């Protein structure tokens, strides 16, 4: 984890200096922001939507359009184009083949296993947000799903009523920082990971400390392989939404940026 510390310090400095602005959108952006998106196709699979690539944009239509400071737009557009090519020509066809070969039950079980494995992330962030009851619910679910659910392969607590409602997608450090009143800072697009912001990147680095896979170093290829498998298995929650948005947008970069920020703001408000 020591390799993350310099990056975390740098991002904290950027977060302290960068802030969201109320700048007026350009005419092109105004056109883009006024263009409604079509209904999102239904997502296949149980409990989809918890990975870093992780984030479904289904609530985009319901959110007010948000403008975020984007001084790195040339950098961001370059990596957006790179990611778009990767998703379109590599990830999408590979996942379609994977979904054709692997039964839905297998993909659901793998998703449930990784979701259960990330219990520490959700538990810690509920505590950091001052939500002890929600943390208790996460703890109880983890115990039941790990034992009765055979290591988390089956989400036996999915439809069980709890003492307090809990976001099925869980909590992360980006949401925690947002609930503490910390703004996004500037917008950033990372290769492979996609849209983010300074706040969300700090949260991503911080979440690595509560990810059990982050402590399994020997061998390193197994850790990377498990992380890749987790993100790849969750692509069904992203690809259809992304393709639908891209086809309906005059400027997919602007649409993706505003959809991502609106989605994360919605998660903070839940």
N, C-alpha and C positions, 0 to 999 in steps of 0.2 A: 504493500500500500504506500510505501514511501515515495514511489514514483509519482503519485497523484498530488503530493503536497505542494510542489512548486506551481503546478497548474492551478490548484485550488487557491493559492495565495494570489496569483495573477488575476484569476477570475473575480475574486473578492474585491480587488482594487478596481477592476473595470466596473463591477456592480456598484461600487461606491461613487464612481464618477459618471457612469452612464445612467440615463433615466429616460422614461417614456416621454414623448413630446406630444403636443397638440397641433403639430404642423398640419397644414392643409394638404390633402392628397393632390397629386397631379391630375390633369384632365384624364389621362389614361387610367389612373387608379380610381378616379371617381366613376368612370364607366364600369370598371371591373367590380367595384364595391356595390354598384347598384344592380348588378346582374345576379338574379337569384339562381341558386343551384337547383337541379332537379332532385327529386327524392332519392335518398341513398339506397342502393340495392341492399336487401337483407344480408346480414353477415352470417355465414355458416359456422357452426361450432359453438360449443358452450363456453360461456365466460370469456369471450374474445375481447382483446383490447388492453392488455396490461403490460406490454413490452415497450422499450424505448422507441422502437420503430412503431412500438406499442400503441400509439395513440390514435383512436378512431376519431373522425371529424364529423360524426353524425349530427351533432348539435349545432353545426355552423349556421344553418338557416335561422335558428331561433335566437342568435346572439346579436347585439348591436355591433356594427363594424368598428373595429379598433385599429387605430393607427399607431404603429410603434416606430421608434427611431431606427433608421436603417442606414447608418453612415458607411457600412461595409457592403453596400449593394453590389458593386462589381465582383467582389469575392464571393458573396452569397449567390449571385446569379451563375457564376462559373460552377460552383459546387451543386447548385440546384440542377443545372444541365447535366452534370456528371451523374448525380443520383437518379435523375429521370431516365437517362440511358441505361443505368444499371438495373433499375426497377423494371423497365420496359422489356429489355432484351436479355436479361439474365435472371433476375429474381422471379418475375411473373411466370415465364414459361417453366422454370424449374419448379415453382410451387404448384402450378397446374398439373405437372406430371406427378409430383409427390402426392397431391390430393387424389389423383386418379388411381394411384397404386395403393396408397394407405387408406384403410377404412376410416370413416368418420369417428368411430369409437376409439380407434387407436390415437388419432389426433386429439380427441377430447381428453383421453387419459393422460397423454403427454402434457397437454396444457395444464390439466389439474395438478399433475406432479410438480411442475415448475412453479405454478402459482402457490402451492402449499409450501414449497421450498423457500419462497420469498416472504414467508411469515415475519421474520425479524424486521424487514423493511417497513411493513405496514404497522407492526406493533410499536416500534420505536417512534415512528412519525405520529401516530395517534397520541402517544405520551407527550411528545414535544408540542403538540397542538392543545394540550390540556384536555384530552378526551379519554379519561381512564376507563369509562364504560365501554367505549368502542374498542379500546385496547384489550379489555377483558373478553369481548366477543371474539376478537381475532385469535386470542390465546385459546379459547375454548374450541373454536373451529379447527385450529391447528391440531389440538390433541385428538379430537374425534376423527378428523380426516386422516391423520397419520396412523391411527390404530384401526378403527373400523373401516376406513377407506383405503387400507392396504398401502401405506406410504404416501397417501395423497392421490393415488391414481383415480379414485372415485370421490367426488365432492358430495358426500352424504349429508352435508349441512346446508346445501344450496337453498332449499326451499323451506328451511326451518325458520320459524319466527324467533327473533332475538329481542332482548330487552330494549335495545336501541337500534335504529336502522343504521346499517353500515354500507358505505359505497362499495359495490361489488368489485370495482376496479382497484380498490385499495387507496392508501395514501402514500405519498412520496415526499422527498425533501423539497422539491420545487413547490409543491402545494403548501408545505409547512412554511416556507419562506414567504409565500404569497399571503398566507393568513397572518403572518407577523407584520404585514404591511410593506414588504419589500417589493419594489417594482421590478419589471422585467429587465430594465437596462436596455441594451441595444439588441437588435435581432441578429442571429448568427445561424448560418447553415453549415453543418458539419458533413464531411463525406461519409456516406453509408448511413449515418445516424439521422440525417435529415434536418428539418427545421428545429430551432431552439432559440434561446436567448441567454444573456449572461446569467440571469437568475436560474433558469432551468439547467444550464450547464453546470453551475455550482451544485445544484441539487443532484444532478447525475453523478458527479464525482463523489459527493457525500454519500449517495445511496450505495456506492461501491463498497463502502465500509460495513454495510449491513446486508450485503449479498453473500450468502454462504459460499458461492462459487469463487468469490474473490479471495478466499483464504485457502483455496486448494491449489497449491503451486506445483505439486509433483505428481505427474508431469504437467508442464504448462500447456501442452497441446490438448490435454484432456479438459482443462478448464476452458480454453478457448472454444473447443469443440462443443462443450455443453452450453456455453453462452450463445454460440451461433445457432445451435439446434433450437434453443428456447425462442430466439427471435424469429427464426425461419418458420417454426411451427405456428407462430401467431400472425403470419402474413395475411391470413384470410380476413383479418379485421382491418386491413389497411388497403390492399390492392384494389378491390372493387370501388371503394370510396375515392381513392386517389384517381383512378382512371375516369370515373364519372365526373369528378371535379375538373380534371384536365380537359376533357372534351367539351365542357360547358363554359370554359373560361376564355376570355380574350387574351389574358396574360396569366398563365398558370402560376408563375412565380408569385405575383401579387395575391392571387386567390389562395395559394398554399400558405403564404405568410399570414394573411388575415384569418384564415380558417384555423390555423394552429394556435394563434394568440387567443382567439375567441374560445376555442376548445379548452385551453389551459385556464383561462379566466373562469370558465364555467366550472371546471373541476375545483378551483379554489373556493368558489361560492357554495359548493355543495356541503 
